Amino acid sequence: MKLNKNLILIGMMASGKSTIGRLLGKRLNIKFFDTDFIIEKKSKMKITEIFEKKGENKFRNLEKKIALNLINNKQSIISLGGGAYLNKKIRDAANKKCNTIWLNWNSKTIIDRINKKKIKRPVALNLNDNELKNLIINRSKLYSKAQYKINCENMTKTEIIEKIIKILNL
Ligand code: S3P
């Protein structure tokens, strides 16, 4: 099918944006893009390596370029890395031109998931549970600017996908 607007999934690390985006894309036969995947492919480095060797600023610049390019050019499903939507330019462009959906979970669920794969998440690497909780609370203030919010707690992947289809009348 064809979307008349991009569909953007936002939310914290480990909120399932990439998994849900990919499954939804398959289900509806719509192209799916993941900003982190594109960044890794283009720079031929893993995200952790970019943070280590080039620094977070360089990563955020790459992220901004790739996210804005996707937002402006494609009619697709896009998963934004957890920090991307915090950037005002990306957020404004996404809200103006796309349907934005926040995949929201209880803090504890996100913290437990992050802790399982902390090594892959440079932003979370040196944070304890309390600091992670504060990060979630602070970021949620901006995530809440998305047009739609799905409280995913206790929902299966299929239920989340069905909910998106219903919300957007796809
Ligand atoms: C980040 C989230 C990551 C990745 C990078 C920074 C963040 O993406 O972009 O490690 O600042 O929240 P996911 O949300 O896909 O884990």
Backbone and ligand atoms as CSV (ligand in chain L), in Angstrom:
chain,resi,resn,atom,element,x,y,z
A,1,MET,N,N,0.835,-1.204,0.000
A,1,MET,CA,C,0.000,0.000,0.000
A,1,MET,C,C,0.875,1.262,0.000
A,2,LYS,N,N,0.234,2.397,-0.255
A,2,LYS,CA,C,0.970,3.669,-0.245
A,2,LYS,C,C,0.487,4.535,0.910
A,3,LEU,N,N,1.432,5.108,1.606
A,3,LEU,CA,C,1.062,6.037,2.675
A,3,LEU,C,C,1.010,7.433,2.069
A,4,ASN,N,N,0.102,8.280,2.542
A,4,ASN,CA,C,0.178,9.654,2.046
A,4,ASN,C,C,1.101,10.515,2.897
A,5,LYS,N,N,1.510,9.958,4.040
A,5,LYS,CA,C,2.479,10.635,4.909
A,5,LYS,C,C,3.404,9.591,5.500
A,6,ASN,N,N,4.634,9.981,5.789
A,6,ASN,CA,C,5.506,9.076,6.549
A,6,ASN,C,C,4.885,8.752,7.893
A,7,LEU,N,N,5.208,7.586,8.388
A,7,LEU,CA,C,4.803,7.236,9.749
A,7,LEU,C,C,6.090,7.120,10.568
A,8,ILE,N,N,6.193,7.916,11.618
A,8,ILE,CA,C,7.419,7.917,12.403
A,8,ILE,C,C,7.192,7.347,13.793
A,9,LEU,N,N,8.024,6.384,14.156
A,9,LEU,CA,C,7.929,5.803,15.493
A,9,LEU,C,C,9.000,6.429,16.369
A,10,ILE,N,N,8.570,6.934,17.516
A,10,ILE,CA,C,9.537,7.540,18.430
A,10,ILE,C,C,9.416,6.892,19.814
A,11,GLY,N,N,10.406,7.179,20.652
A,11,GLY,CA,C,10.373,6.654,22.011
A,11,GLY,C,C,11.771,6.317,22.487
A,12,MET,N,N,11.834,5.871,23.723
A,12,MET,CA,C,13.118,5.552,24.349
A,12,MET,C,C,13.818,4.396,23.638
A,13,MET,N,N,15.109,4.293,23.925
A,13,MET,CA,C,15.841,3.096,23.502
A,13,MET,C,C,15.056,1.900,24.036
A,14,ALA,N,N,15.097,0.821,23.313
A,14,ALA,CA,C,14.476,-0.433,23.759
A,14,ALA,C,C,12.962,-0.369,23.850
A,15,SER,N,N,12.355,0.564,23.132
A,15,SER,CA,C,10.889,0.598,23.176
A,15,SER,C,C,10.270,-0.173,22.000
A,16,GLY,N,N,11.100,-0.762,21.173
A,16,GLY,CA,C,10.574,-1.625,20.102
A,16,GLY,C,C,10.302,-0.911,18.790
A,17,LYS,N,N,10.830,0.292,18.635
A,17,LYS,CA,C,10.551,1.073,17.416
A,17,LYS,C,C,10.971,0.319,16.149
A,18,SER,N,N,12.177,-0.230,16.177
A,18,SER,CA,C,12.677,-0.906,14.971
A,18,SER,C,C,11.914,-2.205,14.708
A,19,THR,N,N,11.682,-2.966,15.758
A,19,THR,CA,C,10.965,-4.241,15.587
A,19,THR,C,C,9.554,-3.997,15.082
A,20,ILE,N,N,8.852,-3.085,15.718
A,20,ILE,CA,C,7.463,-2.805,15.320
A,20,ILE,C,C,7.436,-2.203,13.907
A,21,GLY,N,N,8.361,-1.286,13.652
A,21,GLY,CA,C,8.405,-0.647,12.334
A,21,GLY,C,C,8.616,-1.667,11.228
A,22,ARG,N,N,9.555,-2.588,11.461
A,22,ARG,CA,C,9.863,-3.595,10.439
A,22,ARG,C,C,8.664,-4.509,10.212
A,23,LEU,N,N,8.039,-4.956,11.305
A,23,LEU,CA,C,6.884,-5.859,11.185
A,23,LEU,C,C,5.701,-5.161,10.510
A,24,LEU,N,N,5.494,-3.923,10.878
A,24,LEU,CA,C,4.387,-3.160,10.290
A,24,LEU,C,C,4.617,-2.951,8.790
A,25,GLY,N,N,5.875,-2.666,8.451
A,25,GLY,CA,C,6.233,-2.494,7.050
A,25,GLY,C,C,5.935,-3.760,6.245
A,26,LYS,N,N,6.293,-4.910,6.827
A,26,LYS,CA,C,6.042,-6.192,6.144
A,26,LYS,C,C,4.549,-6.423,5.995
A,27,ARG,N,N,3.832,-6.172,7.062
A,27,ARG,CA,C,2.390,-6.422,7.081
A,27,ARG,C,C,1.669,-5.568,6.021
A,28,LEU,N,N,2.110,-4.306,5.865
A,28,LEU,CA,C,1.402,-3.393,4.955
A,28,LEU,C,C,2.113,-3.215,3.612
A,29,ASN,N,N,3.247,-3.899,3.487
A,29,ASN,CA,C,4.048,-3.755,2.275
A,29,ASN,C,C,4.467,-2.293,2.024
A,30,ILE,N,N,5.040,-1.712,3.071
A,30,ILE,CA,C,5.528,-0.330,3.010
A,30,ILE,C,C,7.010,-0.363,3.390
A,31,LYS,N,N,7.790,0.461,2.738
A,31,LYS,CA,C,9.226,0.487,3.050
A,31,LYS,C,C,9.476,0.952,4.477
A,32,PHE,N,N,10.478,0.340,5.091
A,32,PHE,CA,C,10.824,0.695,6.462
A,32,PHE,C,C,12.273,1.179,6.527
A,33,PHE,N,N,12.501,2.279,7.235
A,33,PHE,CA,C,13.862,2.803,7.414
A,33,PHE,C,C,14.138,3.012,8.906
A,34,ASP,N,N,15.394,2.746,9.260
A,34,ASP,CA,C,15.795,2.864,10.656
A,34,ASP,C,C,17.024,3.780,10.684
A,35,THR,N,N,16.929,4.919,11.355
A,35,THR,CA,C,18.035,5.892,11.272
A,35,THR,C,C,19.367,5.291,11.767
A,36,ASP,N,N,19.310,4.516,12.858
A,36,ASP,CA,C,20.560,3.935,13.380
A,36,ASP,C,C,21.204,2.997,12.363
A,37,PHE,N,N,20.366,2.204,11.707
A,37,PHE,CA,C,20.870,1.247,10.714
A,37,PHE,C,C,21.558,1.996,9.564
A,38,ILE,N,N,20.922,3.081,9.113
A,38,ILE,CA,C,21.493,3.854,7.999
A,38,ILE,C,C,22.812,4.509,8.430
A,39,ILE,N,N,22.828,5.054,9.650
A,39,ILE,CA,C,24.058,5.680,10.160
A,39,ILE,C,C,25.196,4.654,10.193
A,40,GLU,N,N,24.898,3.461,10.697
A,40,GLU,CA,C,25.946,2.422,10.786
A,40,GLU,C,C,26.438,2.018,9.399
A,41,LYS,N,N,25.496,1.908,8.477
A,41,LYS,CA,C,25.865,1.486,7.129
A,41,LYS,C,C,26.726,2.543,6.431
A,42,LYS,N,N,26.265,3.793,6.555
A,42,LYS,CA,C,26.989,4.880,5.872
A,42,LYS,C,C,28.367,5.108,6.450
A,43,SER,N,N,28.482,5.015,7.783
A,43,SER,CA,C,29.778,5.325,8.389
A,43,SER,C,C,30.644,4.072,8.537
A,44,LYS,N,N,30.070,2.930,8.179
A,44,LYS,CA,C,30.775,1.637,8.315
A,44,LYS,C,C,31.296,1.439,9.742
A,45,MET,N,N,30.543,1.926,10.692
A,45,MET,CA,C,30.908,1.748,12.098
A,45,MET,C,C,29.657,1.467,12.911
A,46,LYS,N,N,29.807,0.744,14.004
A,46,LYS,CA,C,28.698,0.552,14.920
A,46,LYS,C,C,28.469,1.864,15.691
A,47,ILE,N,N,27.231,2.044,16.169
A,47,ILE,CA,C,26.903,3.281,16.904
A,47,ILE,C,C,27.879,3.494,18.072
A,48,THR,N,N,28.157,2.441,18.819
A,48,THR,CA,C,29.058,2.580,19.973
A,48,THR,C,C,30.436,3.082,19.526
A,49,GLU,N,N,30.876,2.575,18.395
A,49,GLU,CA,C,32.179,2.978,17.869
A,49,GLU,C,C,32.164,4.458,17.456
A,50,ILE,N,N,31.066,4.898,16.855
A,50,ILE,CA,C,30.974,6.317,16.461
A,50,ILE,C,C,31.057,7.194,17.708
A,51,PHE,N,N,30.306,6.806,18.742
A,51,PHE,CA,C,30.339,7.582,19.995
A,51,PHE,C,C,31.766,7.623,20.546
A,52,GLU,N,N,32.426,6.473,20.554
A,52,GLU,CA,C,33.774,6.383,21.141
A,52,GLU,C,C,34.803,7.167,20.344
A,53,LYS,N,N,34.774,6.955,19.028
A,53,LYS,CA,C,35.857,7.510,18.200
A,53,LYS,C,C,35.593,8.924,17.714
A,54,LYS,N,N,34.330,9.248,17.455
A,54,LYS,CA,C,34.013,10.557,16.868
A,54,LYS,C,C,33.278,11.473,17.835
A,55,GLY,N,N,32.665,10.865,18.851
A,55,GLY,CA,C,31.934,11.653,19.833
A,55,GLY,C,C,30.443,11.759,19.519
A,56,GLU,N,N,29.683,12.120,20.549
A,56,GLU,CA,C,28.224,12.168,20.389
A,56,GLU,C,C,27.793,13.246,19.395
A,57,ASN,N,N,28.516,14.400,19.396
A,57,ASN,CA,C,28.121,15.484,18.485
A,57,ASN,C,C,28.107,15.049,17.038
A,58,LYS,N,N,29.154,14.334,16.662
A,58,LYS,CA,C,29.270,13.845,15.284
A,58,LYS,C,C,28.089,12.899,14.980
A,59,PHE,N,N,27.795,12.024,15.951
A,59,PHE,CA,C,26.671,11.107,15.771
A,59,PHE,C,C,25.364,11.886,15.579
A,60,ARG,N,N,25.163,12.901,16.433
A,60,ARG,CA,C,23.906,13.671,16.351
A,60,ARG,C,C,23.804,14.419,15.018
A,61,ASN,N,N,24.932,14.886,14.493
A,61,ASN,CA,C,24.899,15.558,13.186
A,61,ASN,C,C,24.504,14.601,12.075
A,62,LEU,N,N,25.097,13.419,12.113
A,62,LEU,CA,C,24.746,12.396,11.116
A,62,LEU,C,C,23.265,12.042,11.234
A,63,GLU,N,N,22.838,11.885,12.472
A,63,GLU,CA,C,21.450,11.507,12.749
A,63,GLU,C,C,20.482,12.563,12.207
A,64,LYS,N,N,20.860,13.828,12.417
A,64,LYS,CA,C,19.992,14.920,11.963
A,64,LYS,C,C,19.859,14.910,10.440
A,65,LYS,N,N,20.991,14.763,9.776
A,65,LYS,CA,C,21.001,14.763,8.318
A,65,LYS,C,C,20.133,13.622,7.766
A,66,ILE,N,N,20.346,12.446,8.316
A,66,ILE,CA,C,19.629,11.266,7.816
A,66,ILE,C,C,18.139,11.343,8.152
A,67,ALA,N,N,17.832,11.764,9.373
A,67,ALA,CA,C,16.420,11.848,9.769
A,67,ALA,C,C,15.680,12.878,8.907
A,68,LEU,N,N,16.286,14.057,8.711
A,68,LEU,CA,C,15.600,15.097,7.926
A,68,LEU,C,C,15.423,14.657,6.476
A,69,ASN,N,N,16.422,13.968,5.965
A,69,ASN,CA,C,16.331,13.458,4.604
A,69,ASN,C,C,15.164,12.469,4.466
A,70,LEU,N,N,15.043,11.567,5.414
A,70,LEU,CA,C,13.941,10.599,5.362
A,70,LEU,C,C,12.590,11.308,5.513
A,71,ILE,N,N,12.541,12.226,6.467
A,71,ILE,CA,C,11.283,12.942,6.739
A,71,ILE,C,C,10.823,13.706,5.502
A,72,ASN,N,N,11.763,14.279,4.786
A,72,ASN,CA,C,11.394,15.120,3.650
A,72,ASN,C,C,11.156,14.364,2.354
A,73,ASN,N,N,11.732,13.172,2.253
A,73,ASN,CA,C,11.710,12.529,0.946
A,73,ASN,C,C,10.908,11.253,0.791
A,74,LYS,N,N,10.627,10.580,1.844
A,74,LYS,CA,C,10.075,9.235,1.680
A,74,LYS,C,C,8.656,9.122,2.205
A,75,GLN,N,N,7.907,8.245,1.575
A,75,GLN,CA,C,6.608,7.897,2.148
A,75,GLN,C,C,6.727,6.496,2.723
A,76,SER,N,N,7.161,6.474,3.953
A,76,SER,CA,C,7.563,5.187,4.498
A,76,SER,C,C,7.349,5.152,6.007
A,77,ILE,N,N,7.765,4.031,6.590
A,77,ILE,CA,C,7.756,3.917,8.049
A,77,ILE,C,C,9.186,4.158,8.515
A,78,ILE,N,N,9.337,5.028,9.508
A,78,ILE,CA,C,10.683,5.397,9.961
A,78,ILE,C,C,10.805,5.183,11.471
A,79,SER,N,N,11.857,4.489,11.868
A,79,SER,CA,C,12.146,4.391,13.289
A,79,SER,C,C,13.278,5.365,13.606
A,80,LEU,N,N,13.003,6.312,14.485
A,80,LEU,CA,C,14.033,7.292,14.871
A,80,LEU,C,C,14.766,6.796,16.112
A,81,GLY,N,N,16.095,6.915,16.123
A,81,GLY,CA,C,16.849,6.606,17.341
A,81,GLY,C,C,16.286,7.422,18.502
A,82,GLY,N,N,16.407,6.876,19.715
A,82,GLY,CA,C,15.751,7.470,20.892
A,82,GLY,C,C,16.067,8.933,21.162
A,83,GLY,N,N,17.220,9.416,20.653
A,83,GLY,CA,C,17.573,10.809,20.938
A,83,GLY,C,C,17.169,11.766,19.824
A,84,ALA,N,N,16.814,11.219,18.669
A,84,ALA,CA,C,16.613,12.067,17.488
A,84,ALA,C,C,15.467,13.071,17.649
A,85,TYR,N,N,14.381,12.599,18.237
A,85,TYR,CA,C,13.191,13.445,18.339
A,85,TYR,C,C,13.386,14.580,19.360
A,86,LEU,N,N,14.469,14.505,20.126
A,86,LEU,CA,C,14.748,15.572,21.093
A,86,LEU,C,C,15.275,16.810,20.383
A,87,ASN,N,N,15.759,16.604,19.162
A,87,ASN,CA,C,16.261,17.721,18.349
A,87,ASN,C,C,15.070,18.489,17.766
A,88,LYS,N,N,15.047,19.796,18.023
A,88,LYS,CA,C,13.859,20.579,17.663
A,88,LYS,C,C,13.584,20.550,16.160
A,89,LYS,N,N,14.649,20.632,15.370
A,89,LYS,CA,C,14.463,20.640,13.908
A,89,LYS,C,C,13.817,19.339,13.444
A,90,ILE,N,N,14.317,18.238,13.972
A,90,ILE,CA,C,13.774,16.928,13.591
A,90,ILE,C,C,12.326,16.818,14.087
A,91,ARG,N,N,12.120,17.219,15.331
A,91,ARG,CA,C,10.783,17.102,15.928
A,91,ARG,C,C,9.762,17.932,15.147
A,92,ASP,N,N,10.126,19.170,14.854
A,92,ASP,CA,C,9.188,20.050,14.142
A,92,ASP,C,C,8.893,19.522,12.748
A,93,ALA,N,N,9.943,19.084,12.047
A,93,ALA,CA,C,9.741,18.563,10.689
A,93,ALA,C,C,8.871,17.302,10.746
A,94,ALA,N,N,9.151,16.446,11.718
A,94,ALA,CA,C,8.389,15.190,11.834
A,94,ALA,C,C,6.918,15.491,12.118
A,95,ASN,N,N,6.669,16.380,13.054
A,95,ASN,CA,C,5.270,16.659,13.406
A,95,ASN,C,C,4.519,17.378,12.296
A,96,LYS,N,N,5.261,18.152,11.507
A,96,LYS,CA,C,4.621,18.914,10.441
A,96,LYS,C,C,4.284,18.011,9.241
A,97,LYS,N,N,5.221,17.144,8.912
A,97,LYS,CA,C,5.070,16.405,7.655
A,97,LYS,C,C,4.656,14.953,7.795
A,98,CYS,N,N,4.686,14.433,9.009
A,98,CYS,CA,C,4.495,12.982,9.166
A,98,CYS,C,C,3.476,12.698,10.264
A,99,ASN,N,N,3.058,11.449,10.336
A,99,ASN,CA,C,2.320,10.991,11.506
A,99,ASN,C,C,3.343,10.480,12.515
A,100,THR,N,N,3.299,11.031,13.728
A,100,THR,CA,C,4.280,10.615,14.734
A,100,THR,C,C,3.593,9.823,15.851
A,101,ILE,N,N,4.187,8.705,16.172
A,101,ILE,CA,C,3.609,7.835,17.212
A,101,ILE,C,C,4.667,7.506,18.256
A,102,TRP,N,N,4.323,7.760,19.492
A,102,TRP,CA,C,5.227,7.460,20.618
A,102,TRP,C,C,4.878,6.098,21.198
A,103,LEU,N,N,5.856,5.203,21.180
A,103,LEU,CA,C,5.677,3.902,21.830
A,103,LEU,C,C,6.117,4.037,23.285
A,104,ASN,N,N,5.157,4.131,24.168
A,104,ASN,CA,C,5.448,4.398,25.577
A,104,ASN,C,C,5.319,3.126,26.431
A,105,TRP,N,N,6.257,2.968,27.368
A,105,TRP,CA,C,6.262,1.824,28.286
A,105,TRP,C,C,6.504,2.341,29.690
A,106,ASN,N,N,6.205,1.515,30.684
A,106,ASN,CA,C,6.573,1.878,32.053
A,106,ASN,C,C,8.094,1.995,32.141
A,107,SER,N,N,8.560,2.909,33.009
A,107,SER,CA,C,10.010,3.111,33.152
A,107,SER,C,C,10.714,1.801,33.483
A,108,LYS,N,N,10.106,1.015,34.373
A,108,LYS,CA,C,10.782,-0.207,34.826
A,108,LYS,C,C,11.042,-1.164,33.656
A,109,THR,N,N,10.070,-1.264,32.786
A,109,THR,CA,C,10.227,-2.158,31.623
A,109,THR,C,C,11.398,-1.699,30.769
A,110,ILE,N,N,11.440,-0.382,30.510
A,110,ILE,CA,C,12.517,0.161,29.668
A,110,ILE,C,C,13.876,-0.025,30.357
A,111,ILE,N,N,13.923,0.275,31.661
A,111,ILE,CA,C,15.193,0.152,32.385
A,111,ILE,C,C,15.686,-1.303,32.364
A,112,ASP,N,N,14.775,-2.245,32.613
A,112,ASP,CA,C,15.167,-3.674,32.584
A,112,ASP,C,C,15.702,-4.062,31.207
A,113,ARG,N,N,15.029,-3.586,30.164
A,113,ARG,CA,C,15.476,-3.939,28.804
A,113,ARG,C,C,16.819,-3.311,28.476
A,114,ILE,N,N,16.983,-2.031,28.858
A,114,ILE,CA,C,18.256,-1.351,28.585
A,114,ILE,C,C,19.393,-2.076,29.307
A,115,ASN,N,N,19.142,-2.443,30.567
A,115,ASN,CA,C,20.200,-3.083,31.353
A,115,ASN,C,C,20.663,-4.400,30.744
A,116,LYS,N,N,19.791,-5.058,30.007
A,116,LYS,CA,C,20.178,-6.332,29.385
A,116,LYS,C,C,21.170,-6.129,28.250
A,117,LYS,N,N,21.086,-4.970,27.590
A,117,LYS,CA,C,22.001,-4.747,26.467
A,117,LYS,C,C,22.648,-3.364,26.566
A,118,LYS,N,N,23.136,-3.054,27.769
A,118,LYS,CA,C,23.671,-1.723,28.020
A,118,LYS,C,C,24.890,-1.424,27.136
A,119,ILE,N,N,25.665,-2.441,26.889
A,119,ILE,CA,C,26.905,-2.276,26.134
A,119,ILE,C,C,26.656,-1.661,24.750
A,120,LYS,N,N,25.464,-1.949,24.209
A,120,LYS,CA,C,25.140,-1.440,22.876
A,120,LYS,C,C,24.555,-0.038,22.902
A,121,ARG,N,N,24.383,0.519,24.103
A,121,ARG,CA,C,23.680,1.792,24.211
A,121,ARG,C,C,24.564,2.824,24.927
A,122,PRO,N,N,25.382,3.528,24.157
A,122,PRO,CA,C,26.363,4.431,24.767
A,122,PRO,C,C,25.764,5.496,25.675
A,123,VAL,N,N,24.552,5.946,25.357
A,123,VAL,CA,C,23.945,6.998,26.178
A,123,VAL,C,C,23.614,6.468,27.582
A,124,ALA,N,N,23.343,5.165,27.665
A,124,ALA,CA,C,22.911,4.583,28.933
A,124,ALA,C,C,24.053,3.922,29.705
A,125,LEU,N,N,25.162,3.771,29.026
A,125,LEU,CA,C,26.260,2.948,29.548
A,125,LEU,C,C,26.663,3.279,30.983
A,126,ASN,N,N,26.789,4.580,31.280
A,126,ASN,CA,C,27.274,4.949,32.618
A,126,ASN,C,C,26.170,5.420,33.559
A,127,LEU,N,N,24.943,5.120,33.212
A,127,LEU,CA,C,23.838,5.583,34.062
A,127,LEU,C,C,23.324,4.456,34.953
A,128,ASN,N,N,23.059,4.793,36.236
A,128,ASN,CA,C,22.424,3.785,37.091
A,128,ASN,C,C,20.907,3.860,36.898
A,129,ASP,N,N,20.187,2.966,37.577
A,129,ASP,CA,C,18.734,2.880,37.334
A,129,ASP,C,C,18.025,4.203,37.611
A,130,ASN,N,N,18.475,4.883,38.677
A,130,ASN,CA,C,17.838,6.141,39.029
A,130,ASN,C,C,18.068,7.210,37.960
A,131,GLU,N,N,19.285,7.246,37.456
A,131,GLU,CA,C,19.612,8.207,36.398
A,131,GLU,C,C,18.849,7.869,35.111
A,132,LEU,N,N,18.717,6.583,34.855
A,132,LEU,CA,C,17.938,6.185,33.669
A,132,LEU,C,C,16.488,6.620,33.811
A,133,LYS,N,N,15.976,6.468,35.037
A,133,LYS,CA,C,14.587,6.866,35.272
A,133,LYS,C,C,14.418,8.363,35.007
A,134,ASN,N,N,15.375,9.161,35.489
A,134,ASN,CA,C,15.304,10.609,35.245
A,134,ASN,C,C,15.380,10.941,33.761
A,135,LEU,N,N,16.228,10.190,33.052
A,135,LEU,CA,C,16.347,10.406,31.607
A,135,LEU,C,C,14.988,10.127,30.937
A,136,ILE,N,N,14.356,9.054,31.358
A,136,ILE,CA,C,13.052,8.698,30.772
A,136,ILE,C,C,12.024,9.797,31.068
A,137,ILE,N,N,12.019,10.263,32.324
A,137,ILE,CA,C,11.050,11.307,32.707
A,137,ILE,C,C,11.289,12.571,31.881
A,138,ASN,N,N,12.546,12.972,31.771
A,138,ASN,CA,C,12.852,14.201,31.022
A,138,ASN,C,C,12.532,14.065,29.548
A,139,ARG,N,N,12.933,12.954,28.958
A,139,ARG,CA,C,12.671,12.779,27.528
A,139,ARG,C,C,11.173,12.645,27.240
A,140,SER,N,N,10.455,12.071,28.170
A,140,SER,CA,C,9.029,11.851,27.936
A,140,SER,C,C,8.283,13.167,27.719
A,141,LYS,N,N,8.806,14.242,28.337
A,141,LYS,CA,C,8.172,15.558,28.142
A,141,LYS,C,C,8.189,15.921,26.659
A,142,LEU,N,N,9.252,15.559,25.967
A,142,LEU,CA,C,9.327,15.853,24.527
A,142,LEU,C,C,8.646,14.772,23.697
A,143,TYR,N,N,8.802,13.512,24.098
A,143,TYR,CA,C,8.114,12.442,23.355
A,143,TYR,C,C,6.601,12.702,23.328
A,144,SER,N,N,6.116,13.338,24.392
A,144,SER,CA,C,4.668,13.561,24.480
A,144,SER,C,C,4.180,14.570,23.436
A,145,LYS,N,N,5.102,15.180,22.710
A,145,LYS,CA,C,4.693,16.085,21.637
A,145,LYS,C,C,4.331,15.318,20.360
A,146,ALA,N,N,4.530,14.014,20.370
A,146,ALA,CA,C,4.110,13.200,19.217
A,146,ALA,C,C,2.585,13.285,19.087
A,147,GLN,N,N,2.113,13.081,17.872
A,147,GLN,CA,C,0.654,13.207,17.663
A,147,GLN,C,C,-0.146,12.097,18.345
A,148,TYR,N,N,0.447,10.920,18.419
A,148,TYR,CA,C,-0.244,9.788,19.038
A,148,TYR,C,C,0.681,9.127,20.037
A,149,LYS,N,N,0.060,8.571,21.074
A,149,LYS,CA,C,0.844,7.847,22.079
A,149,LYS,C,C,0.191,6.484,22.286
A,150,ILE,N,N,0.993,5.448,22.254
A,150,ILE,CA,C,0.446,4.118,22.563
A,150,ILE,C,C,1.098,3.641,23.858
A,151,ASN,N,N,0.284,3.324,24.847
A,151,ASN,CA,C,0.812,2.739,26.067
A,151,ASN,C,C,0.950,1.242,25.827
A,152,CYS,N,N,2.162,0.828,25.592
A,152,CYS,CA,C,2.412,-0.527,25.082
A,152,CYS,C,C,2.455,-1.599,26.164
A,153,GLU,N,N,2.512,-1.158,27.427
A,153,GLU,CA,C,2.662,-2.123,28.518
A,153,GLU,C,C,1.598,-3.212,28.409
A,154,ASN,N,N,2.004,-4.448,28.544
A,154,ASN,CA,C,1.117,-5.621,28.459
A,154,ASN,C,C,0.534,-5.867,27.076
A,155,MET,N,N,1.008,-5.170,26.082
A,155,MET,CA,C,0.509,-5.448,24.729
A,155,MET,C,C,1.509,-6.326,23.987
A,156,THR,N,N,1.013,-7.194,23.110
A,156,THR,CA,C,1.920,-7.983,22.273
A,156,THR,C,C,2.318,-7.126,21.069
A,157,LYS,N,N,3.346,-7.597,20.340
A,157,LYS,CA,C,3.770,-6.863,19.139
A,157,LYS,C,C,2.595,-6.749,18.165
A,158,THR,N,N,1.885,-7.850,18.002
A,158,THR,CA,C,0.756,-7.844,17.058
A,158,THR,C,C,-0.293,-6.824,17.488
A,159,GLU,N,N,-0.548,-6.766,18.772
A,159,GLU,CA,C,-1.559,-5.796,19.254
A,159,GLU,C,C,-1.103,-4.357,19.002
A,160,ILE,N,N,0.182,-4.122,19.193
A,160,ILE,CA,C,0.700,-2.759,18.953
A,160,ILE,C,C,0.538,-2.406,17.475
A,161,ILE,N,N,0.858,-3.368,16.615
A,161,ILE,CA,C,0.736,-3.132,15.171
A,161,ILE,C,C,-0.727,-2.870,14.794
A,162,GLU,N,N,-1.622,-3.690,15.332
A,162,GLU,CA,C,-3.050,-3.495,15.036
A,162,GLU,C,C,-3.521,-2.121,15.499
A,163,LYS,N,N,-3.003,-1.715,16.647
A,163,LYS,CA,C,-3.395,-0.419,17.208
A,163,LYS,C,C,-2.951,0.718,16.260
A,164,ILE,N,N,-1.736,0.613,15.738
A,164,ILE,CA,C,-1.236,1.653,14.823
A,164,ILE,C,C,-2.120,1.692,13.572
A,165,ILE,N,N,-2.433,0.517,13.051
A,165,ILE,CA,C,-3.267,0.440,11.842
A,165,ILE,C,C,-4.628,1.100,12.095
A,166,LYS,N,N,-5.153,0.857,13.295
A,166,LYS,CA,C,-6.458,1.416,13.641
A,166,LYS,C,C,-6.385,2.942,13.824
A,167,ILE,N,N,-5.383,3.384,14.567
A,167,ILE,CA,C,-5.245,4.821,14.839
A,167,ILE,C,C,-5.163,5.610,13.533
A,168,LEU,N,N,-4.375,5.080,12.584
A,168,LEU,CA,C,-4.124,5.840,11.354
A,168,LEU,C,C,-5.050,5.445,10.206
A,169,ASN,N,N,-5.968,4.551,10.517
A,169,ASN,CA,C,-6.910,4.119,9.467
A,169,ASN,C,C,-6.211,3.523,8.245
A,170,LEU,N,N,-5.209,2.696,8.474
A,170,LEU,CA,C,-4.408,2.201,7.334
A,170,LEU,C,C,-5.069,0.992,6.668
L,1,S3P,C1,C,20.087,6.793,21.452
L,1,S3P,C2,C,19.326,5.708,21.058
L,1,S3P,C3,C,19.818,4.687,20.136
L,1,S3P,C4,C,20.919,5.252,19.244
L,1,S3P,C5,C,21.984,5.904,20.058
L,1,S3P,C6,C,21.448,7.036,20.922
L,1,S3P,C7,C,19.505,7.745,22.422
L,1,S3P,O1,O,18.752,4.203,19.324
L,1,S3P,O2,O,20.400,6.160,18.332
L,1,S3P,O3,O,22.585,4.911,20.859
L,1,S3P,O4,O,20.051,8.843,22.618
L,1,S3P,O5,O,18.445,7.410,23.004
L,1,S3P,P1,P,17.536,3.266,19.855
L,1,S3P,O6,O,16.482,4.164,20.397
L,1,S3P,O7,O,17.085,2.566,18.631
L,1,S3P,O8,O,18.116,2.338,20.872
